[in-house]
Amino acid sequence: MTEQVFAAIRRYEAQRTTRRVFPDASAIAGLASFGGALPAAGLSAERVFEMLEEFGSPATVMSTGPRYFGFVTGGALPAAQAANWLAGSWDQNCALQVMSPVVAELENVALGWIASLLEIPSEALGSFVTGATMANFTGLAAARHGLLARQGWDVEALGLFGAPPFQVVVSDEAHVTLFKALAMLGLGRDRVLRVPTDAQGRMRVDAFPQLHSPAIVCLQAGNVNTGTLDPAEELIALARQSGSWVHVDGAFGLWAKAAPGYRELARGYEGADSWATDGHKWLNVPYDCGIVFVRDGAAMTGAMASSAGYLITGNGVDAMMRGPESSRRARGVDAWAALRSLGVDGVGEMIDRCCRLARRFADGLSGAGIAVLHEVSLNQVMVALEDDAQTLRWIEQVQSEGVCWCGGTVWRGRRAMRISVSSWATSEADVDLSIESMLRCAALVRASADSG
Ligand SMILES: *Cc1c(COP(=O)(O)O)cnc(C)c1O
């Protein structure tokens, strides 16, 4: 079947720059072909694959193409995509080193490279997880373990019932998944101290609470709306006064560390205790690929390790002792390939380029009289028309034209279109084509507002 598979992949990839970004209505209607009750009789593998190509490929969102600016979405670098195909054929279980020496090696090498790019201390233990949501979960589980172990409480054995209480400090602009992770850990979405943020969405140093005992302090590197990073140096110094654990949600923004032109924004983050980030966003590795590091490796294994007589452990710390999952796919192989193909310079150039292109969006749109709602400092741009109703119609119009795709958001009470430049594949020409589409759509919306 290999020939059939690669022919389909070639046909799909040929459409990457030309097909509309969001599938049209007829492609969506075709999805009905997949359903119904499971027939009694099976089909050949070839026929099943044909169905996927015929009805599946046209209904994808072309997020691997160069003009997808929704959410914070990377594409898949050629080397990473190719590695993903081969690793799929390998079908390795990566829980233990003995299950797959090759994947254990590739993942450990990739984790070391990522730590070095992000200036995470070399003593930290790392793990590949599904995404930043689980990276936050794992980092915070280690934090919970670390804080309570110091007080003689074994939270994995005893749970949180009766445990000594501690505070959790978050930014008012913390990501929804951070709250989800806190909820899953029994730390509570609402039982947090929320620190107000400045006009650009950064945690305010002057509003940081006075802490009288060790807490978990969560910083954010990369606000999903403005792209800003909390001022880590000052905030970590304050957190240290109470002996607190500092966790970083750096899903995309921590990658500023790897970019010569933007590294300064991430100054101080190396002083934290745990770091959550994504490979499938700015490193442009296929889904699912999140990464977590914990400075105190014993806190990480304390929170995550499990043992049984039949589990043969290898040299170093096996993957399942460092993360929430046991059996899982070889996600670190894609990351290794992405990094090896780019090198240090290539990673930096990719991050720099995305930020430059975000600036190009901001300049092009503001030059044409469209409001940019914040200082553009990284790869995120929020823009808006005169009122919320027009902005909503504008977003719909841009999405339906299909040249590019951007989502919406609300910033300080105002509706905005959100442009995130995160793909290796985006060029200046793609930005210019997208700006033209946005301006055409804005003119339509404004004209209909005037006549209505
Ligand atoms: C995307 C994002 C997350 C969640 O990441 P997933 O990979 O979707 O799990 C968490 N925090 C921030 C700041 C993000 O941008």
The ligand as a MOL file (V3000), in Angstrom:
LIG
                    3D

  0  0  0     0  0            999 V3000
M  V30 BEGIN CTAB
M  V30 COUNTS 15 15 0 0 0
M  V30 BEGIN ATOM
M  V30 1 C -1.5280 26.5590 23.5840 0
M  V30 2 C -1.2670 26.9450 24.9920 0
M  V30 3 C -1.4960 26.0360 26.0280 0
M  V30 4 C -2.1040 24.6730 25.7910 0
M  V30 5 O -1.3310 23.9310 24.9330 0
M  V30 6 P -1.8280 22.5760 24.2630 0
M  V30 7 O -0.6530 22.2010 23.4500 0
M  V30 8 O -3.0260 22.9380 23.4340 0
M  V30 9 O -2.1550 21.6080 25.3260 0
M  V30 10 C -1.1800 26.4360 27.3080 0
M  V30 11 N -0.6780 27.6520 27.5580 0
M  V30 12 C -0.4600 28.5700 26.5850 0
M  V30 13 C 0.1000 29.9030 26.9390 0
M  V30 14 C -0.7430 28.2400 25.2630 0
M  V30 15 O -0.5280 29.1220 24.2850 0
M  V30 END ATOM
M  V30 BEGIN BOND
M  V30 1 1 1 2
M  V30 2 1 2 3
M  V30 3 2 2 14
M  V30 4 1 3 4
M  V30 5 2 3 10
M  V30 6 1 4 5
M  V30 7 1 5 6
M  V30 8 2 6 7
M  V30 9 1 6 8
M  V30 10 1 6 9
M  V30 11 1 10 11
M  V30 12 2 11 12
M  V30 13 1 12 13
M  V30 14 1 12 14
M  V30 15 1 14 15
M  V30 END BOND
M  V30 END CTAB
M  END
